[in-house]
Amino acid sequence: MWIYLARTEAYRRDVPDAEVHLLDAGHFAPDEQPDRIAELTRQFLRVSLPG
């Protein structure tokens, strides 16, 4: 798990405006946490899309 956290921190440094979310899920996160991922996607689209 630590390698993923290190990569996440590196990504945040490289792309400071990125929105990063860590989920307690494995390789198939959309299958394990579909509601959470759907909500994060909706929030991102509301903020990112014009109109």
C-alpha positions, 0 to 999 in steps of 0.5 A, a space after each residue: 500500500 505504501 507505494 501507492 501513497 508515495 505515488 499519490 504524493 508525487 502526483 500531487 506535487 507534479 499536478 498541484 491542481 489535481 483532485 486526488 481521492 484515495 479509496 479503500 478498494 482494490 484493483 477493481 474499485 468500480 466494482 467495490 465502491 460504485 456509489 462513491 466513484 459515481 458521486 466523485 465523478 458527478 462532483 467532478 463533472 459539475 465543477 468541470 463542465 461549463 453550463 
